Structure formats: structure tokens, C-alpha cells
Amino acid sequence: MKVPKASLALGLALGLTVSTGTVAANSLTGYCVDTLEGGCMDRFLPFRGMTIDYCEETCTLRNPVAIRGLEATLYDRDCLADFDTPKQGRVLVMTQRDWSGRVSRQIMDATSSYAIVPCP
């Protein structure tokens, strides 16, 4: 069976290291998603490996795929929720550097984008 090139590109894992200002593909422990405000959950949501807890669901990032030409990895996001239908989808974890070399990380899906920061 021949796999389309786009599918192959999504099948590659991108291993990033903390020493270069990026995050490891197999663990985001020590990093938090900055939700910008508290609510039913804290503002900073910590990763445990590749798993993160939200208000009513726990999501795990699986099947890392390198995005060629970017410091980015695409993941399948599988969530177990308090409600009946578990949510699935994809998220992109991307590292960017500005002109002065400062590093920022984002986690993005089809509707939102949040910073990934070292946990306070």
C-alpha cells in the first residue's frame, strides 16, 4: 500500500532537547500550559510526561510527527473526560526563536493557542 507523502511527513517524530531551548518529544514534564487565567483549573497546567489534566478531562499526546522545516511536532491528542464522548484531535507543539535568540513554545489546535512555559 502506497502512503501519500503528506501522511509520511506526519509520521516522523521530532526529538527536541531542553538544552537547545526546545522540549523533548517523549516528555513535557516540568513544563506547563499557560491558560492566561485561572478558573475551574489553575492558570498553569503541568504536564506529567505527555499527559495534562484540564477541568473535566485528561489528555495525552501520542504519535509524535515531525514537521519538516519547523521546530514543531504534531501529536494525536486523546482525552478521557467526565462526559460521555472522549475528545480526540490533533495539536501542534512548536518552538520559535526571535531575533535575539529568545525561545517561546506554543501548543495549538484548530481553535486555540497557548504558551508552554517552565512550570512556576
FIROMI-251846 format. One line per field, with one value per residue: residue number from 1; residue in one letter; x, z, y of N, C-alpha, C, O in turn. Coordinates in pm, 1 decimal, m for minus. Atoms other than C-alpha are relative to their C-alpha. Layout:
BEGIN
n	c(NUM:...)
res	c(a:...)
n_x	c(X:...)
n_z	c(Z:...)
n_y	c(Y:...)
ca_x	c(X:...)
ca_z	c(Z:...)
ca_y	c(Y:...)
c_x	c(X:...)
c_z	c(Z:...)
c_y	c(Y:...)
o_x	c(X:...)
o_z	c(Z:...)
o_y	c(Y:...)
***
This chain:
BEGIN
n	c(1:2:3:4:5:6:7:8:9:10:11:12:13:14:15:16:17:18:19:20:21:22:23:24:25:26:27:28:29:30:31:32:33:34:35:36:37:38:39:40:41:42:43:44:45:46:47:48:49:50:51:52:53:54:55:56:57:58:59:60:61:62:63:64:65:66:67:68:69:70:71:72:73:74:75:76:77:78:79:80:81:82:83:84:85:86:87:88:89:90:91:92:93:94:95:96:97:98:99:100:101:102:103:104:105:106:107:108:109:110:111:112:113:114:115:116:117:118:119:120)
res	c(m:k:v:p:k:a:s:l:a:l:g:l:a:l:g:l:t:v:s:t:g:t:v:a:a:n:s:l:t:g:y:c:v:d:t:l:e:g:g:c:m:d:r:f:l:p:f:r:g:m:t:i:d:y:c:e:e:t:c:t:l:r:n:p:v:a:i:r:g:l:e:a:t:l:y:d:r:d:c:l:a:d:f:d:t:p:k:q:g:r:v:l:v:m:t:q:r:d:w:s:g:r:v:s:r:q:i:m:d:a:t:s:s:y:a:i:v:p:c:p)
n_x	c(84.3:m79.0:47.3:m26.0:m113.2:46.8:16.3:m134.2:m54.6:64.7:m39.0:m135.6:m6.7:m103.8:m55.8:m55.0:m63.4:12.8:m122.6:6.1:115.0:119.4:43.8:m15.1:119.8:56.7:41.3:10.2:m4.8:m70.2:60.0:141.9:75.6:46.2:135.9:15.0:84.6:52.6:143.8:22.5:m133.3:m103.3:m47.7:m107.6:35.9:m123.7:m6.3:m62.4:m38.4:72.3:139.2:38.1:136.0:82.6:112.2:80.8:m59.9:m144.1:m40.1:m134.6:m51.7:m57.1:m38.1:m64.8:m31.4:m82.0:41.8:m122.7:m23.5:38.9:m23.9:137.7:42.3:144.1:38.0:139.1:39.1:106.6:46.7:103.3:74.3:108.7:121.3:8.9:m77.9:m138.0:m38.2:m124.5:m35.1:m143.8:m60.4:m134.3:m89.6:m95.9:m99.5:m41.2:m107.1:1.9:m129.4:m101.3:m24.8:95.0:79.1:136.8:64.3:145.0:78.5:109.5:93.5:74.8:72.9:m70.4:m145.2:m46.0:m143.0:m55.7:m105.3:m45.0:97.6:m44.8)
n_z	c(0.0:9.4:m90.9:55.1:m61.3:m113.9:m112.9:m46.0:m73.6:m130.1:m73.8:m53.5:m132.4:m14.2:m134.6:m32.6:m130.1:m82.8:8.2:114.2:m15.6:47.1:m94.3:45.5:59.1:m80.7:m130.9:m24.2:m144.7:m37.0:77.4:m24.0:94.8:m61.4:49.4:m12.3:m113.9:m74.4:11.2:m63.1:m9.9:m20.2:122.1:56.9:m3.7:20.4:70.2:m61.4:123.2:112.3:m44.1:m69.4:m53.1:10.6:m94.9:2.3:87.7:m1.7:139.3:24.2:134.9:50.8:141.2:45.8:141.8:27.8:108.7:69.2:19.2:m120.6:m126.6:m38.6:m0.1:0.9:m84.7:m22.3:m138.1:m45.9:m129.5:m75.1:m61.8:m91.8:80.2:73.5:122.5:m10.0:107.0:68.5:98.2:19.9:m47.5:46.9:m97.3:84.8:m63.3:84.8:m52.5:57.3:52.9:m106.3:m44.3:m102.3:42.4:m49.7:42.3:7.2:33.0:81.9:67.6:102.6:m53.8:m101.7:m10.4:m132.9:m23.6:m88.3:m76.7:m115.6:m108.5:m106.8)
n_y	c(m117.2:m121.8:m103.3:m132.9:m70.6:m78.9:91.9:36.1:m114.0:m2.4:118.9:m10.9:m62.9:m100.8:m0.9:m130.1:6.9:m118.5:m79.4:m90.4:m86.1:66.1:101.8:137.7:57.0:107.3:m48.7:m143.8:m18.0:m122.8:m107.8:m24.9:m81.4:m124.1:m25.7:m145.2:m33.8:113.3:22.6:129.5:59.4:m100.9:m65.6:80.5:141.4:75.4:128.3:117.0:70.0:m61.1:m6.1:m123.0:1.7:m120.7:2.7:121.8:100.3:24.7:19.7:50.9:m22.1:125.4:10.1:m123.2:m9.8:m118.1:m87.9:m37.7:m142.5:m72.8:69.1:28.4:138.9:20.5:112.8:38.0:m28.7:88.4:m48.5:69.6:m108.6:30.3:14.5:126.3:15.8:m49.2:m90.9:30.1:m101.3:m18.6:m124.2:m29.2:m62.0:m70.6:m86.0:m111.8:m83.8:m134.1:m45.2:m3.0:136.2:43.7:114.6:14.5:124.5:m8.7:116.8:m52.6:88.1:m72.3:m114.8:m77.2:8.0:m38.0:11.7:102.2:m67.6:77.6:m15.3:m90.2)
ca_x	c(0.0:145.0:118.8:81.2:383.2:175.9:93.4:458.6:554.4:304.6:456.3:803.2:887.2:1084.8:1311.4:1384.6:1612.4:1579.6:1941.9:1863.6:1556.8:1311.8:1125.9:1169.3:923.6:877.8:818.7:698.0:741.0:849.1:653.0:308.7:43.8:m23.9:m403.0:m365.6:m622.6:m745.4:m1096.9:m1207.0:m834.3:m511.6:m359.3:m53.1:m140.3:154.6:241.8:318.1:518.3:291.1:m31.5:m212.3:m524.7:m792.1:m1116.4:m1311.7:m1066.6:m719.9:m541.5:m236.5:m25.8:66.9:222.4:464.6:520.1:799.3:704.5:979.4:1127.5:991.4:1083.3:740.5:578.6:223.8:55.1:m266.6:m447.0:m654.5:m868.6:m1066.4:m1342.3:m1603.7:m1863.9:m1966.1:m1772.0:m1393.5:m1239.5:m975.4:m792.2:m453.3:m227.4:93.1:375.1:600.1:917.5:1002.7:1305.4:1303.1:1589.6:1761.5:1750.4:1470.8:1270.7:895.2:683.3:320.0:60.8:m204.2:m516.9:m779.7:m935.5:m670.2:m303.7:m135.5:220.2:416.0:640.4:861.4:627.8:644.1)
ca_z	c(0.0:m100.7:161.6:43.7:109.2:338.1:555.3:569.1:680.4:963.9:1068.2:1166.3:1528.9:1615.3:1920.6:2077.1:2373.3:2661.8:2617.6:2281.4:2417.4:2286.8:2452.2:2432.4:2217.6:2481.8:2790.2:2871.1:3246.5:3407.8:3155.3:3197.1:2961.5:3049.6:3016.7:3088.9:3369.5:3641.3:3656.9:3725.6:3695.3:3779.0:3532.9:3483.7:3395.0:3439.9:3206.6:3351.6:3072.7:2775.6:2980.7:3109.0:3324.1:3239.8:3430.6:3321.7:3110.3:3099.3:2764.8:2641.1:2339.3:2128.4:1795.2:1752.2:1395.7:1291.2:1079.0:825.0:815.6:1158.2:1516.7:1557.1:1632.0:1553.4:1804.7:1829.2:2139.8:2313.1:2602.5:2863.8:3001.0:3273.8:2996.6:2764.6:2445.6:2472.4:2268.6:2010.2:1774.3:1686.5:1842.3:1726.7:1971.4:1816.8:1926.0:1788.8:1832.3:1796.2:1652.3:1991.1:2037.5:2295.8:2278.6:2305.2:2282.0:2186.1:2184.4:1917.6:1794.2:1542.5:1781.7:2028.7:2102.3:2443.0:2561.9:2707.2:2982.6:3254.9:3547.7:3811.9)
ca_y	c(0.0:335.8:610.3:973.5:1198.9:1421.2:1120.1:1020.9:1371.0:1340.8:1008.4:1132.5:1216.3:1527.4:1486.9:1822.8:1883.6:2125.7:2238.3:2393.9:2568.4:2314.8:2031.2:1656.3:1463.6:1192.9:1410.1:1758.9:1705.1:2031.9:2237.6:2390.9:2525.4:2890.2:2929.3:3305.1:3291.8:3060.1:2924.4:2568.8:2491.1:2671.3:2916.0:2691.8:2330.8:2093.0:1808.3:1465.6:1308.5:1374.7:1393.8:1703.1:1743.4:2001.1:2073.5:1769.0:1573.0:1424.9:1441.3:1253.0:1347.2:1044.3:953.7:1246.6:1360.8:1597.5:1893.8:1944.6:2294.8:2392.4:2316.5:2161.0:1828.8:1723.3:1492.2:1296.0:1420.4:1154.8:1274.8:1086.8:1305.7:1318.4:1336.7:1053.3:1120.8:1133.8:1411.6:1336.0:1561.6:1694.1:1951.7:2112.7:2185.4:2448.3:2624.1:2968.1:3191.8:3567.6:3774.4:3795.5:3417.6:3411.2:3090.3:3056.3:2742.4:2708.1:2434.1:2487.2:2318.4:2425.2:2678.7:2797.3:2855.7:2865.4:2917.5:2627.2:2759.0:2612.8:2546.0:2818.2)
c_x	c(88.5:m62.5:32.4:114.2:m42.9:m17.6:134.8:60.4:m59.9:43.2:137.4:m0.3:115.5:46.8:67.9:58.1:m14.2:122.6:0.4:m122.7:m128.1:m32.5:8.3:m131.9:m64.2:m41.3:m2.6:m3.3:85.2:m51.4:m148.8:m59.9:m49.8:m135.5:m37.3:m90.4:m44.2:m149.7:m30.0:132.1:99.3:39.8:106.2:m32.7:123.3:m19.5:60.8:36.0:m64.4:m149.0:m24.1:m146.0:m63.8:m115.1:m68.6:57.3:150.2:39.3:145.1:36.5:72.9:41.7:63.3:42.5:77.7:m59.3:128.2:7.4:m40.3:48.5:m138.0:m28.5:m151.6:m30.2:m147.7:m27.8:m120.3:m39.0:m105.8:m69.3:m104.5:m130.7:13.7:99.2:141.7:35.5:132.4:24.9:150.4:42.7:140.9:75.8:114.1:90.8:39.6:109.9:m11.0:141.5:108.4:29.3:m92.9:m92.6:m139.9:m57.8:m150.0:m58.8:m126.0:m90.6:m79.4:m66.2:78.0:150.4:39.7:149.6:29.1:120.2:53.7:m100.7:55.6:13.5)
c_z	c(0.0:87.4:m61.4:74.7:121.1:122.3:55.0:82.0:139.2:86.5:63.1:134.8:4.3:144.2:24.4:140.0:74.4:m15.6:m118.9:6.4:m51.9:94.7:m60.1:m49.8:89.9:139.1:3.7:149.4:32.2:m75.0:30.3:m119.0:77.6:m60.6:7.4:114.3:69.0:m22.8:74.7:15.3:22.9:m132.5:m69.5:17.9:m31.7:m82.5:93.2:m116.8:m116.9:31.9:77.0:42.5:m17.5:98.0:5.0:m92.0:22.3:m142.0:m7.3:m145.6:m43.3:m146.6:m53.6:m146.1:m23.6:m115.7:m63.0:m18.0:118.4:121.9:57.8:m11.3:6.3:81.2:m16.3:145.7:33.2:140.7:57.8:83.2:98.0:m75.3:m91.0:m114.4:19.3:m122.1:m59.9:m101.0:m13.3:58.7:m56.1:114.7:m80.9:83.4:m100.4:70.0:m63.6:m41.2:106.0:56.2:110.2:m57.7:59.0:m57.8:3.9:m18.2:m66.7:m47.7:m97.3:52.9:98.9:m3.8:137.7:10.0:87.0:66.3:106.4:113.0:109.1:132.5)
c_y	c(123.1:108.7:136.4:69.2:80.9:m88.6:m43.8:112.6:7.2:m116.8:6.4:70.4:98.4:1.2:133.2:m5.6:131.1:89.3:95.0:88.7:m62.0:m113.5:m138.4:m55.5:m103.9:44.6:152.3:28.3:122.1:120.7:8.7:74.0:121.7:34.0:147.3:43.3:m128.9:m11.1:m127.7:m75.6:112.7:63.4:m85.3:m147.8:m84.1:m126.8:m103.5:m90.1:72.3:11.9:128.9:m11.3:136.6:m15.4:m136.1:m106.6:m9.0:m36.0:m46.5:24.7:m126.1:15.8:128.4:m8.1:129.2:78.4:54.1:151.2:86.3:m76.9:m27.6:m148.7:m3.9:m125.4:m31.9:30.9:m86.6:42.9:m92.7:105.9:m50.1:m19.9:m121.4:m17.0:52.3:84.0:m45.7:110.1:5.5:131.6:10.3:64.3:59.7:87.9:107.0:77.1:137.6:40.3:2.3:m138.7:m48.5:m106.0:9.2:m128.1:18.9:m139.0:52.6:m111.6:85.3:127.0:85.7:m24.3:50.6:m18.5:m121.1:63.4:m94.6:22.3:90.0:m74.9)
o_x	c(177.8:m182.5:144.6:134.3:30.0:13.4:150.5:123.9:7.4:12.9:177.1:m70.9:221.8:m29.1:162.8:5.5:m19.9:109.6:69.0:m155.1:m229.6:42.3:m3.0:m237.5:m183.4:m96.3:91.0:m42.1:192.0:m15.1:m212.7:9.3:m113.0:m143.2:m146.7:m85.8:m54.1:m209.9:m1.5:136.8:66.0:12.5:104.6:m41.0:174.9:m121.8:149.3:m49.3:m31.8:m231.6:62.6:m228.9:m5.7:m116.0:m78.5:m14.1:214.5:m18.1:230.7:m43.8:160.8:5.6:9.3:89.5:28.1:m108.9:202.1:m90.7:m20.1:67.9:m182.2:29.0:m213.1:37.4:m228.3:51.9:m227.6:45.5:m195.1:m3.9:m140.5:m223.2:120.8:160.4:161.2:m7.8:225.7:m67.2:222.2:m32.7:205.2:28.9:186.4:47.3:65.5:116.9:m28.5:235.0:226.4:110.4:m82.0:m136.7:m157.0:m22.6:m202.4:4.6:m195.0:m45.5:m40.5:m102.3:31.5:199.4:m2.8:207.6:m46.5:212.0:m13.9:m145.4:171.3:50.1)
o_z	c(84.0:79.3:m107.7:193.8:220.1:233.7:176.1:184.5:233.5:205.8:130.4:152.2:m52.5:232.7:m45.0:225.1:13.0:m8.7:m114.8:m90.7:m62.9:189.2:m181.5:6.3:75.2:213.7:m40.4:191.8:m26.0:m43.0:64.1:m188.9:182.3:m175.3:m34.2:155.4:6.4:m86.2:194.0:75.7:3.5:m239.5:m191.9:130.8:m143.3:m72.9:172.7:m170.3:m144.8:m59.0:151.0:m29.9:18.5:176.4:111.6:m133.7:69.4:m202.4:68.5:m236.0:27.2:m214.0:m145.6:m194.2:6.8:m212.8:m1.3:m56.2:116.3:115.7:150.9:m93.8:86.7:66.1:m45.0:233.1:m25.2:230.0:m13.0:153.7:99.0:m23.5:m99.2:m127.0:36.5:m234.0:12.5:m143.6:25.3:59.4:m86.6:173.2:m151.0:178.9:m217.2:192.9:m184.8:m27.5:73.5:147.8:154.1:m172.3:176.5:m168.0:90.4:m75.6:m12.1:m76.3:m125.0:m25.8:134.0:m64.0:180.2:m56.7:178.8:m0.8:143.3:134.3:148.8:233.8)
o_y	c(134.7:135.2:157.0:45.4:87.0:m46.3:m59.6:87.8:48.7:m118.8:m88.8:169.7:73.6:40.8:169.7:m77.4:237.6:211.5:197.1:157.0:6.7:m138.7:m155.6:m26.3:m131.2:m36.4:219.0:137.3:141.1:233.9:m90.9:147.9:107.4:78.1:185.4:159.2:m234.4:75.6:m138.0:m182.8:229.6:8.9:m98.1:m196.2:m78.2:m194.6:m71.8:m161.0:187.7:20.1:175.3:m66.4:238.9:m110.3:m196.8:m197.7:84.8:m126.6:m1.0:1.6:m175.7:112.3:189.8:m111.1:237.7:21.4:130.8:215.0:207.7:m198.3:39.7:m219.7:66.1:m227.2:56.5:m3.1:m71.5:49.8:m139.2:182.8:m167.8:m82.5:m181.5:m123.1:172.6:56.7:m80.4:179.7:m86.7:228.9:m90.1:161.9:m11.2:152.2:78.1:79.7:150.3:m38.5:m10.3:m152.3:m163.0:m97.5:41.7:m170.1:89.1:m227.6:138.6:m222.5:198.8:214.5:194.1:m119.9:158.0:m104.1:m153.0:110.7:m190.6:134.9:76.9:m15.3)
***
